[in-house]
Amino acid sequence: MRVAIGSDHAGFEMKESLKEYVKSLGHEVEDFGAPSSDPVDYPDIGYRVAKDVASGQFERGVLICGTGIGMSIVANKVPGVRAALAGDVESARLAREHNDANVLTLGARLIRLELAREIVRIFLETGFAGGRHARRVEKIALGEAGKGK
């Protein structure tokens, strides 16, 4: 699987560790920055990752900032992206199974690195359940296209 990963300065150290972890799981990873812990604006990185996931260049994306909230807001502005902020394993699993989330956001200031690794692993390994959930995900796409109820 091709995975796009990016962070702001607050998530830099976690991104660097998770990047290597995702590679160790057998996935291809592309790093979209930040290149260091020097201050950057999270929307710049978040939009780039989200657009490349939405275009199909990457199957999944992982975005990290201090709380994960800013990156989640940014990513969800891109049509075709279903970004989920997860601070626990069950949220990551259900985001994939029920919502077909394609971008995971994490808060580096809120969770330990060990937990972040487990969340990422579950997010990458879990499939979409389909069925009644597919109908709901389709309604999200219709809403993005201005055709929702």
Backbone hydrogen bonds, N-H to C=O, Kabsch-Sander energy under -0.5 kcal/mol:
donor,donor_aa,acceptor,acceptor_aa,energy
3,V,1,M,-0.5
3,V,28,E,-2.9
4,A,60,R,-2.4
5,I,30,E,-2.6
6,G,62,V,-2.2
7,S,33,G,-2.6
8,D,64,I,-1.7
11,G,8,D,-0.6
12,F,9,H,-0.9
15,K,11,G,-2.9
16,E,12,F,-2.5
17,S,13,E,-1.8
18,L,14,M,-3.0
19,K,15,K,-2.8
20,E,16,E,-1.4
21,Y,17,S,-2.0
22,V,18,L,-3.0
23,K,19,K,-1.7
24,S,20,E,-2.0
25,L,21,Y,-1.0
26,G,23,K,-1.9
27,H,22,V,-1.7
28,E,1,M,-2.2
30,E,3,V,-2.3
32,F,5,I,-3.1
32,F,30,E,-0.6
42,Y,40,V,-0.6
44,D,41,D,-1.2
45,I,41,D,-0.8
46,G,42,Y,-2.9
47,Y,43,P,-2.6
48,R,44,D,-1.1
49,V,45,I,-2.2
50,A,46,G,-2.6
51,K,47,Y,-2.8
52,D,48,R,-1.8
53,V,49,V,-2.0
54,A,50,A,-2.8
55,S,51,K,-1.9
56,G,53,V,-1.3
57,Q,52,D,-1.3
58,F,52,D,-1.2
59,E,2,R,-1.5
60,R,2,R,-1.6
61,G,102,N,-2.0
62,V,4,A,-2.5
63,L,104,L,-3.0
64,I,6,G,-2.0
65,C,106,L,-1.9
72,S,68,G,-1.6
73,I,69,I,-2.5
74,V,70,G,-2.4
75,A,71,M,-2.7
76,N,72,S,-2.1
77,K,74,V,-1.7
78,V,75,A,-1.6
81,V,78,V,-2.1
84,A,103,V,-2.5
86,A,84,A,-0.6
86,A,105,T,-2.1
92,A,88,D,-1.5
93,R,89,V,-2.5
94,L,90,E,-2.7
95,A,91,S,-2.2
96,R,92,A,-1.5
97,E,93,R,-2.9
98,H,94,L,-2.7
99,N,94,L,-0.9
99,N,95,A,-0.6
100,D,96,R,-1.2
101,A,95,A,-2.4
102,N,82,R,-1.3
103,V,82,R,-1.3
104,L,61,G,-2.7
105,T,84,A,-2.7
106,L,63,L,-2.2
108,A,65,C,-2.8
108,A,106,L,-0.7
109,R,66,G,-2.5
110,L,107,G,-1.5
111,I,107,G,-1.6
116,A,112,R,-2.3
117,R,113,L,-2.4
118,E,114,E,-1.7
119,I,115,L,-2.6
120,V,116,A,-2.5
121,R,117,R,-2.6
122,I,118,E,-2.4
123,F,119,I,-2.5
124,L,120,V,-2.4
125,E,121,R,-2.2
126,T,122,I,-2.0
129,A,97,E,-2.1
133,H,130,G,-1.8
134,A,131,G,-1.0
135,R,131,G,-1.1
136,R,132,R,-1.2
137,V,133,H,-2.4
138,E,134,A,-2.3
139,K,135,R,-1.5
140,I,136,R,-1.4
141,A,137,V,-1.9
142,L,138,E,-2.3
143,G,139,K,-2.1
144,E,140,I,-2.2
145,A,141,A,-1.6
146,G,143,G,-1.5
147,K,142,L,-3.3
148,G,142,L,-0.6
